[in-house]
Amino acid sequence: MTGAAERRVEQVPPLPGNATRHAAWFHELDAWTEYWDVYQPQTNGRFYFGDGGSERGLLTCFLPREGRPPPFIAWTKMALNLGSVASFEETVLSPDVALAVREVDDLMTRLFARHFGDARDSDVRRDYLEAIFAFATDALPPTPERESRLPDDDPRKRTAGRHTLDGDIMWFGWALHTEAAGLVGEPAAAPRRSLVLAGIAMGCAANFAWRGHRRTREEYAPDDATAALLKARAQVWADDSAAAAREIHALFRIREWGSPE
């Protein structure tokens, strides 16, 4: 691996004052999804990949788990410039997929409003992007309570004590859902979705640069200058969801091919 992954990874200090509040957002988001059985058992895994029984799970419709559903295949081809936007849109407009995307998007809208507020507010935007940056660089407070709830043989135990992403493809799955929700979700949530895409474009790059999971742009290093640059770019992307999506697609091409072209 070349570029950022070869550089020394520096630990980013926790954000004073806001770190606990930011961690609460990710904790609740995970409580409805990956850790549903611990915190939201009444959902039967509906906002995840189901319960292994009668509940299939909404994410199964568009994200890979035991297979690669059509929206995921179409998104990866679109991001790699090997497939069309129209082909991706066609998979998203399938009734089952559209319903799943909308329901997850509605959950995101409710949780975002509770933890951050109105995505059109400039202070909310800065606050959210700071939260994503801390999440991406593994700078949020640990969550020992969640870790303690899982038995030692639970495969989630290894990462349950931290608020971050270790699975690099999850950044792109998050982008896939947000782009899909732009096609079938509530129009009123468009500012929040634009901010989310901006956060993904920034967070994915920061995660790869600071933690070395995958290749990212060679100009990004785990230092203060890159942090300032990414946050400034994210502020611009928050007003232009198409530009944010293009950047995410470029990061995916770098991940796959080592080049954004």
C-alpha positions in Angstrom: 0.0 0.0 0.0 1.3 3.4 -0.9 0.7 6.9 0.3 -1.0 7.7 3.6 -1.0 4.1 4.9 2.9 4.2 5.0 3.0 7.3 7.2 3.1 7.3 10.9 -0.4 7.3 12.4 -0.9 10.0 14.9 -3.6 9.8 17.6 -6.0 12.7 17.5 -7.0 14.0 20.9 -10.6 13.8 21.9 -12.8 16.9 21.3 -13.1 18.8 24.6 -16.7 19.3 25.7 -18.4 17.7 22.7 -16.8 14.3 22.7 -19.4 12.6 25.0 -22.3 14.2 23.1 -20.9 13.2 19.7 -20.3 9.6 21.0 -24.0 9.5 22.0 -25.1 10.0 18.4 -23.0 7.1 17.2 -24.1 5.0 20.2 -27.7 5.5 19.4 -27.2 4.9 15.7 -25.4 1.6 16.4 -28.1 0.7 19.0 -30.7 0.6 16.2 -28.4 -1.2 13.8 -25.5 -3.4 14.7 -26.3 -3.7 18.4 -30.1 -3.9 18.0 -30.3 -7.1 20.0 -28.8 -5.4 23.0 -30.6 -2.0 22.9 -33.6 -2.3 20.6 -34.7 -6.0 20.6 -38.2 -5.1 19.7 -37.0 -4.3 16.2 -35.8 -7.9 15.5 -32.9 -6.5 13.5 -35.2 -4.6 11.1 -32.7 -1.7 10.7 -29.8 -4.2 10.3 -29.6 -7.5 8.5 -32.5 -9.1 10.3 -32.6 -11.6 13.1 -31.7 -14.7 11.2 -35.4 -15.7 11.3 -38.6 -14.1 10.1 -37.1 -10.6 9.9 -35.0 -10.2 6.8 -33.7 -6.7 7.7 -33.8 -3.5 5.6 -30.1 -3.4 4.9 -30.3 -6.7 3.2 -32.0 -5.0 0.3 -29.1 -2.8 -0.7 -25.9 -3.7 1.2 -23.7 -6.8 1.0 -23.8 -9.4 3.7 -24.2 -12.9 2.5 -24.5 -11.7 -1.1 -24.2 -8.6 -3.3 -27.7 -7.1 -3.9 -28.3 -5.3 -7.2 -28.1 -1.7 -5.7 -24.6 -2.5 -4.3 -23.4 -4.0 -7.6 -24.8 -1.0 -9.5 -23.3 1.6 -7.1 -19.8 0.1 -7.3 -20.0 0.0 -11.1 -21.2 3.6 -11.2 -18.5 4.7 -8.8 -15.9 3.0 -10.9 -17.2 4.6 -14.1 -18.1 1.1 -15.4 -21.8 1.5 -15.1 -24.4 4.3 -15.5 -26.2 6.4 -13.0 -29.4 5.3 -14.6 -28.7 1.6 -13.8 -28.1 2.5 -10.1 -31.3 4.5 -10.1 -33.3 1.6 -11.6 -32.2 -0.8 -8.8 -33.1 1.8 -6.1 -36.6 2.4 -7.6 -37.4 -1.3 -7.2 -40.4 -1.2 -4.7 -38.7 -3.4 -2.0 -35.5 -1.4 -2.2 -37.1 2.0 -2.2 -39.2 1.1 0.8 -36.1 -0.1 2.7 -34.1 2.9 1.8 -36.8 5.3 2.9 -37.4 3.6 6.2 -33.7 3.7 7.1 -33.5 7.3 5.9 -36.4 8.3 8.1 -34.6 6.8 11.1 -31.5 8.8 10.2 -33.6 11.9 10.0 -35.2 11.4 13.4 -31.9 10.6 15.1 -30.0 13.5 13.5 -32.6 16.0 14.6 -32.4 14.6 18.2 -28.6 14.8 18.4 -27.7 17.8 16.2 -30.8 19.8 15.1 -31.4 21.4 11.7 -28.8 20.6 9.0 -29.3 24.0 7.4 -27.8 25.7 10.4 -24.1 26.5 10.0 -23.3 25.7 13.6 -25.0 22.3 13.3 -23.0 21.6 10.2 -19.7 22.4 11.9 -20.7 20.3 14.9 -21.7 17.3 12.8 -18.5 17.4 10.8 -16.4 17.6 14.0 -18.3 14.5 15.2 -17.6 12.6 12.0 -13.9 13.5 12.0 -13.5 12.3 15.6 -15.4 9.1 14.6 -13.2 8.5 11.6 -10.0 9.0 13.4 -11.0 6.9 16.5 -10.9 9.9 18.8 -14.2 9.5 20.6 -14.5 8.2 24.2 -14.6 4.5 24.6 -17.8 2.6 25.3 -17.0 0.0 28.0 -20.7 -0.4 28.9 -21.5 -1.7 25.5 -18.5 -3.9 25.4 -19.4 -5.4 28.8 -22.8 -6.5 27.5 -21.4 -8.8 24.9 -20.2 -12.3 25.6 -16.5 -13.1 24.9 -17.5 -15.3 21.9 -19.5 -12.5 20.2 -17.6 -11.4 17.1 -18.6 -7.8 17.8 -16.8 -7.9 21.1 -13.5 -6.8 19.5 -14.8 -3.4 18.3 -17.8 -2.9 20.7 -15.7 -0.7 23.0 -15.0 2.0 20.5 -16.9 4.4 18.3 -15.3 4.2 14.9 -15.3 2.2 11.6 -12.9 -0.7 11.1 -14.6 -2.1 8.0 -13.6 0.3 5.2 -16.4 -0.8 2.8 -18.9 0.5 5.3 -18.0 4.1 4.3 -19.1 3.4 0.8 -22.2 1.4 1.9 -23.2 4.5 3.9 -22.7 6.6 0.8 -24.8 4.2 -1.3 -27.7 4.5 1.1 -27.5 8.3 1.3 -27.4 8.6 -2.5 -30.3 6.2 -2.9 -32.3 8.1 -0.3 -31.8 11.2 -2.5 -33.9 9.4 -5.1 -36.7 8.1 -3.0 -36.5 9.8 0.4 -38.4 12.8 1.8 -37.3 16.0 -0.1 -37.3 17.9 3.2 -34.3 15.8 4.4 -32.1 16.8 1.5 -29.9 19.3 3.5 -29.2 16.6 6.1 -28.4 14.0 3.3 -26.0 16.6 1.7 -24.3 17.1 5.0 -24.0 13.3 5.6 -22.4 12.8 2.1 -19.9 15.6 3.0 -19.1 13.9 6.2 -18.6 10.6 4.4 -16.2 12.2 1.9 -14.3 13.8 4.7 -14.5 10.9 7.1 -13.5 8.2 4.7 -10.4 10.1 3.7 -9.5 10.9 7.3 -10.1 7.3 8.3 -7.9 5.9 5.6 -5.1 8.5 6.2 -5.1 8.3 10.0 -5.7 4.6 10.5 -4.2 3.2 7.3 -7.1 1.0 6.3 -6.9 1.7 2.6 -5.3 4.1 0.1 -6.5 7.7 -0.1 -5.3 10.8 -1.8 -1.6 11.2 -1.5 -1.9 14.8 -0.3 -3.6 13.6 2.9 -1.4 12.9 5.9 -2.4 12.3 9.5 -1.6 15.8 10.6 -3.3 19.1 11.5 -2.9 20.5 8.0 -4.9 17.7 6.5 -7.5 17.9 9.2 -8.0 21.6 8.4 -8.1 20.9 4.7 -10.6 18.1 4.9 -12.9 20.0 7.2 -12.8 23.1 4.9 -13.6 20.9 1.9 -16.4 19.2 3.8 -18.0 22.6 4.4 -18.1 23.1 0.6 -19.4 19.6 -0.1 -22.2 20.1 2.4 -23.7 22.6 0.0 -23.2 20.4 -3.1 -24.3 16.8 -2.7 -23.3 16.0 -6.2 -19.7 17.2 -5.6 -19.6 15.2 -2.4 -20.8 12.1 -4.2 -18.2 12.5 -6.9 -15.5 12.8 -4.3 -16.7 9.6 -2.6 -16.7 7.8 -5.9 -13.1 9.0 -6.5 -12.1 7.7 -3.1 -13.6 4.4 -4.0 -11.6 4.3 -7.2 -8.5 5.0 -5.2 -9.4 2.2 -2.8 -9.8 -0.2 -5.7 -7.3 1.0 -8.2 -4.9 3.3 -6.4 -6.0 6.2 -8.7 -9.1 8.5 -8.9 -9.1 8.2 -12.6 
